[in-house]
Amino acid sequence: MAASYDIAYPPEIPLIPNLDQFLQAYLNAADTPTEPERYAREFFTENAVMAFGPSKVPGQEGNGTNSPFPRRLAPIRSYKIGETTLWKDVKSSRHEYHKVFPFGPYSKEMMVIGSVKAQMKDGETTREMDFAGHIQLAEVDGKLRMENYKTWIVT
């Protein structure tokens, strides 16, 4: 069963159709480490760029010719499943978008305020961090996808 997330939006700003459903599904996928293919394919454009602080994960760079995944999805997939230092010690996580602020009526660009709680693989340590994020969405074949996603973690 998919997790439910309580996201607040400014009541006076009309949202693009399906924004809440997309963000709910994205957070659920981000908290499901066993589904990296779904995470990459269902939530990002072919040219998507994710950035966490100074690091970037561009969507067009590949991981070699033997990968079962398209070259454009390989870096995001690798980033998600822990082949980078950010996730290598994380057992599970719970992301929250507390507030989402679209840049205007029906905007596909928005800022988010959120937090993440991560249980580390040692079984004893839990880390909690707040973050701010900038999301730019695009519509691909009638579906929302992230084109750019940048977060700044508050420690």
ZADO-1210 file (C-alpha; in nm, 4 decimals, padded with zeros to 6 digits):
<atoms>
<atom x="00.0000" y="00.0000" z="00.0000" code="MET" pos="1"/>
<atom x="00.1331" y="00.3448" z="-00.0919" code="ALA" pos="2"/>
<atom x="00.2116" y="00.5878" z="00.1871" code="ALA" pos="3"/>
<atom x="00.0067" y="00.9035" z="00.2214" code="SER" pos="4"/>
<atom x="00.1681" y="01.2460" z="00.2494" code="TYR" pos="5"/>
<atom x="00.0102" y="01.5650" z="00.3840" code="ASP" pos="6"/>
<atom x="00.1229" y="01.8471" z="00.1539" code="ILE" pos="7"/>
<atom x="00.0026" y="02.2064" z="00.2035" code="ALA" pos="8"/>
<atom x="-00.0458" y="02.4411" z="-00.0932" code="TYR" pos="9"/>
<atom x="-00.1381" y="02.8127" z="-00.0977" code="PRO" pos="10"/>
<atom x="-00.5193" y="02.8090" z="-00.1183" code="PRO" pos="11"/>
<atom x="-00.5366" y="03.1146" z="-00.3465" code="GLU" pos="12"/>
<atom x="-00.3159" y="02.9684" z="-00.6230" code="ILE" pos="13"/>
<atom x="-00.4799" y="02.7256" z="-00.8692" code="PRO" pos="14"/>
<atom x="-00.2650" y="02.4166" z="-00.9223" code="LEU" pos="15"/>
<atom x="-00.1834" y="02.2366" z="-01.2435" code="ILE" pos="16"/>
<atom x="-00.3991" y="01.9245" z="-01.2814" code="PRO" pos="17"/>
<atom x="-00.2676" y="01.6166" z="-01.1006" code="ASN" pos="18"/>
<atom x="00.0111" y="01.8035" z="-00.9180" code="LEU" pos="19"/>
<atom x="-00.0761" y="01.6631" z="-00.5760" code="ASP" pos="20"/>
<atom x="-00.1117" y="01.3089" z="-00.7120" code="GLN" pos="21"/>
<atom x="00.2252" y="01.3381" z="-00.8892" code="PHE" pos="22"/>
<atom x="00.4080" y="01.4682" z="-00.5811" code="LEU" pos="23"/>
<atom x="00.2445" y="01.2046" z="-00.3583" code="GLN" pos="24"/>
<atom x="00.3537" y="00.9286" z="-00.5963" code="ALA" pos="25"/>
<atom x="00.7026" y="01.0782" z="-00.6246" code="TYR" pos="26"/>
<atom x="00.7527" y="01.0874" z="-00.2473" code="LEU" pos="27"/>
<atom x="00.6299" y="00.7299" z="-00.2211" code="ASN" pos="28"/>
<atom x="00.8805" y="00.6198" z="-00.4871" code="ALA" pos="29"/>
<atom x="01.1609" y="00.8170" z="-00.3191" code="ALA" pos="30"/>
<atom x="01.0870" y="00.6231" z="00.0006" code="ASP" pos="31"/>
<atom x="01.0829" y="00.2851" z="-00.1786" code="THR" pos="32"/>
<atom x="01.4460" y="00.1829" z="-00.2383" code="PRO" pos="33"/>
<atom x="01.3464" y="-00.1416" z="-00.4098" code="THR" pos="34"/>
<atom x="01.1945" y="00.0388" z="-00.7105" code="GLU" pos="35"/>
<atom x="01.4757" y="00.2441" z="-00.8683" code="PRO" pos="36"/>
<atom x="01.3533" y="00.1783" z="-01.2226" code="GLU" pos="37"/>
<atom x="01.0084" y="00.3180" z="-01.1414" code="ARG" pos="38"/>
<atom x="01.1707" y="00.6164" z="-00.9709" code="TYR" pos="39"/>
<atom x="01.3747" y="00.7030" z="-01.2789" code="ALA" pos="40"/>
<atom x="01.1214" y="00.6275" z="-01.5526" code="ARG" pos="41"/>
<atom x="00.7994" y="00.7590" z="-01.3997" code="GLU" pos="42"/>
<atom x="00.9179" y="01.0810" z="-01.2399" code="PHE" pos="43"/>
<atom x="01.1919" y="01.2348" z="-01.4573" code="PHE" pos="44"/>
<atom x="01.2259" y="01.3564" z="-01.8148" code="THR" pos="45"/>
<atom x="01.4972" y="01.2119" z="-02.0390" code="GLU" pos="46"/>
<atom x="01.7147" y="01.5179" z="-01.9778" code="ASN" pos="47"/>
<atom x="01.6332" y="01.5620" z="-01.6097" code="ALA" pos="48"/>
<atom x="01.8918" y="01.7037" z="-01.3737" code="VAL" pos="49"/>
<atom x="01.8809" y="01.6378" z="-00.9992" code="MET" pos="50"/>
<atom x="02.1036" y="01.8435" z="-00.7733" code="ALA" pos="51"/>
<atom x="02.1574" y="01.8054" z="-00.4013" code="PHE" pos="52"/>
<atom x="02.3695" y="02.0942" z="-00.2843" code="GLY" pos="53"/>
<atom x="02.6785" y="02.1020" z="-00.5072" code="PRO" pos="54"/>
<atom x="02.6262" y="01.7597" z="-00.6682" code="SER" pos="55"/>
<atom x="02.4344" y="01.7084" z="-00.9937" code="LYS" pos="56"/>
<atom x="02.2961" y="01.3932" z="-01.1515" code="VAL" pos="57"/>
<atom x="02.2345" y="01.4656" z="-01.5232" code="PRO" pos="58"/>
<atom x="01.9896" y="01.2461" z="-01.7060" code="GLY" pos="59"/>
<atom x="02.1890" y="01.1983" z="-02.0270" code="GLN" pos="60"/>
<atom x="02.5083" y="01.0427" z="-01.8917" code="GLU" pos="61"/>
<atom x="02.5209" y="00.6653" z="-01.8948" code="GLY" pos="62"/>
<atom x="02.6686" y="00.3831" z="-01.6926" code="ASN" pos="63"/>
<atom x="02.7989" y="00.1584" z="-01.9694" code="GLY" pos="64"/>
<atom x="02.6638" y="-00.0527" z="-02.2494" code="THR" pos="65"/>
<atom x="02.5708" y="-00.3557" z="-02.0370" code="ASN" pos="66"/>
<atom x="02.3057" y="-00.1686" z="-01.8379" code="SER" pos="67"/>
<atom x="01.9462" y="-00.2905" z="-01.8826" code="PRO" pos="68"/>
<atom x="01.8378" y="00.0730" z="-01.8429" code="PHE" pos="69"/>
<atom x="01.8467" y="00.3444" z="-02.1063" code="PRO" pos="70"/>
<atom x="02.1584" y="00.5595" z="-02.0825" code="ARG" pos="71"/>
<atom x="01.9503" y="00.8653" z="-02.0020" code="ARG" pos="72"/>
<atom x="01.8139" y="00.7062" z="-01.6829" code="LEU" pos="73"/>
<atom x="02.1285" y="00.5440" z="-01.5514" code="ALA" pos="74"/>
<atom x="02.2642" y="00.8268" z="-01.3325" code="PRO" pos="75"/>
<atom x="01.9323" y="00.8915" z="-01.1603" code="ILE" pos="76"/>
<atom x="01.8860" y="00.5186" z="-01.1096" code="ARG" pos="77"/>
<atom x="02.2380" y="00.4852" z="-00.9667" code="SER" pos="78"/>
<atom x="02.1854" y="00.7827" z="-00.7406" code="TYR" pos="79"/>
<atom x="01.8651" y="00.6349" z="-00.6034" code="LYS" pos="80"/>
<atom x="01.9887" y="00.2857" z="-00.5294" code="ILE" pos="81"/>
<atom x="02.2868" y="00.3955" z="-00.3297" code="GLY" pos="82"/>
<atom x="02.5847" y="00.3764" z="-00.5607" code="GLU" pos="83"/>
<atom x="02.6793" y="00.7250" z="-00.4399" code="THR" pos="84"/>
<atom x="02.7889" y="00.8323" z="-00.0947" code="THR" pos="85"/>
<atom x="02.4592" y="01.0059" z="-00.0163" code="LEU" pos="86"/>
<atom x="02.2555" y="00.6837" z="00.0166" code="TRP" pos="87"/>
<atom x="02.5122" y="00.4120" z="00.0755" code="LYS" pos="88"/>
<atom x="02.4428" y="00.3935" z="00.4529" code="ASP" pos="89"/>
<atom x="02.0629" y="00.4483" z="00.4410" code="VAL" pos="90"/>
<atom x="01.8299" y="00.1557" z="00.5143" code="LYS" pos="91"/>
<atom x="01.4983" y="00.3413" z="00.4811" code="SER" pos="92"/>
<atom x="01.3683" y="00.6956" z="00.4554" code="SER" pos="93"/>
<atom x="01.0541" y="00.9032" z="00.4905" code="ARG" pos="94"/>
<atom x="01.0435" y="01.2241" z="00.2868" code="HIS" pos="95"/>
<atom x="00.7844" y="01.4949" z="00.3478" code="GLU" pos="96"/>
<atom x="00.6908" y="01.8035" z="00.1505" code="TYR" pos="97"/>
<atom x="00.5376" y="02.0224" z="00.4199" code="HIS" pos="98"/>
<atom x="00.4588" y="02.3121" z="00.1880" code="LYS" pos="99"/>
<atom x="00.4688" y="02.3576" z="-00.1888" code="VAL" pos="100"/>
<atom x="00.4663" y="02.7076" z="-00.3385" code="PHE" pos="101"/>
<atom x="00.3913" y="02.7273" z="-00.7147" code="PRO" pos="102"/>
<atom x="00.5301" y="03.0410" z="-00.8839" code="PHE" pos="103"/>
<atom x="00.1846" y="03.1392" z="-01.0053" code="GLY" pos="104"/>
<atom x="-00.1493" y="02.9998" z="-01.1195" code="PRO" pos="105"/>
<atom x="-00.1053" y="02.6601" z="-01.2901" code="TYR" pos="106"/>
<atom x="00.2754" y="02.6937" z="-01.2728" code="SER" pos="107"/>
<atom x="00.4996" y="02.3964" z="-01.3410" code="LYS" pos="108"/>
<atom x="00.7732" y="02.5596" z="-01.1344" code="GLU" pos="109"/>
<atom x="00.7650" y="02.5595" z="-00.7552" code="MET" pos="110"/>
<atom x="00.9573" y="02.5764" z="-00.4311" code="MET" pos="111"/>
<atom x="00.9115" y="02.3173" z="-00.1571" code="VAL" pos="112"/>
<atom x="00.9863" y="02.3059" z="00.2139" code="ILE" pos="113"/>
<atom x="01.0351" y="01.9544" z="00.3415" code="GLY" pos="114"/>
<atom x="01.2153" y="01.7113" z="00.5639" code="SER" pos="115"/>
<atom x="01.3566" y="01.3621" z="00.5496" code="VAL" pos="116"/>
<atom x="01.4005" y="01.1087" z="00.8255" code="LYS" pos="117"/>
<atom x="01.6471" y="00.8312" z="00.7422" code="ALA" pos="118"/>
<atom x="01.7124" y="00.5080" z="00.9276" code="GLN" pos="119"/>
<atom x="02.0725" y="00.4091" z="00.8795" code="MET" pos="120"/>
<atom x="02.1869" y="00.0545" z="00.7966" code="LYS" pos="121"/>
<atom x="02.3512" y="00.0190" z="01.1373" code="ASP" pos="122"/>
<atom x="01.9976" y="-00.0098" z="01.2796" code="GLY" pos="123"/>
<atom x="02.0696" y="00.2350" z="01.5586" code="GLU" pos="124"/>
<atom x="02.1154" y="00.5732" z="01.3965" code="THR" pos="125"/>
<atom x="01.8346" y="00.7918" z="01.2666" code="THR" pos="126"/>
<atom x="01.9096" y="01.1141" z="01.0832" code="ARG" pos="127"/>
<atom x="01.6598" y="01.3939" z="01.0336" code="GLU" pos="128"/>
<atom x="01.7173" y="01.6850" z="00.7969" code="MET" pos="129"/>
<atom x="01.5125" y="01.9754" z="00.6726" code="ASP" pos="130"/>
<atom x="01.5436" y="02.0877" z="00.3122" code="PHE" pos="131"/>
<atom x="01.4220" y="02.3406" z="00.0602" code="ALA" pos="132"/>
<atom x="01.3776" y="02.2493" z="-00.3024" code="GLY" pos="133"/>
<atom x="01.3172" y="02.3959" z="-00.6457" code="HIS" pos="134"/>
<atom x="01.1191" y="02.1830" z="-00.8896" code="ILE" pos="135"/>
<atom x="01.0582" y="02.2432" z="-01.2594" code="GLN" pos="136"/>
<atom x="00.8060" y="02.0085" z="-01.4180" code="LEU" pos="137"/>
<atom x="00.7384" y="01.9257" z="-01.7800" code="ALA" pos="138"/>
<atom x="00.4584" y="01.7350" z="-01.9446" code="GLU" pos="139"/>
<atom x="00.5707" y="01.4270" z="-02.1384" code="VAL" pos="140"/>
<atom x="00.3085" y="01.2279" z="-02.3269" code="ASP" pos="141"/>
<atom x="00.0390" y="01.3867" z="-02.1114" code="GLY" pos="142"/>
<atom x="00.2139" y="01.3019" z="-01.7821" code="LYS" pos="143"/>
<atom x="00.4028" y="01.5212" z="-01.5381" code="LEU" pos="144"/>
<atom x="00.7768" y="01.4612" z="-01.5076" code="ARG" pos="145"/>
<atom x="01.0556" y="01.6428" z="-01.3221" code="MET" pos="146"/>
<atom x="01.2848" y="01.8315" z="-01.5549" code="GLU" pos="147"/>
<atom x="01.4993" y="01.9916" z="-01.2850" code="ASN" pos="148"/>
<atom x="01.5064" y="01.9215" z="-00.9124" code="TYR" pos="149"/>
<atom x="01.7478" y="02.1022" z="-00.6817" code="LYS" pos="150"/>
<atom x="01.7489" y="02.0682" z="-00.3037" code="THR" pos="151"/>
<atom x="01.9374" y="02.2442" z="-00.0290" code="TRP" pos="152"/>
<atom x="01.9719" y="02.0474" z="00.2930" code="ILE" pos="153"/>
<atom x="01.9710" y="02.2258" z="00.6267" code="VAL" pos="154"/>
<atom x="02.1970" y="02.0611" z="00.8822" code="THR" pos="155"/>
</atoms>
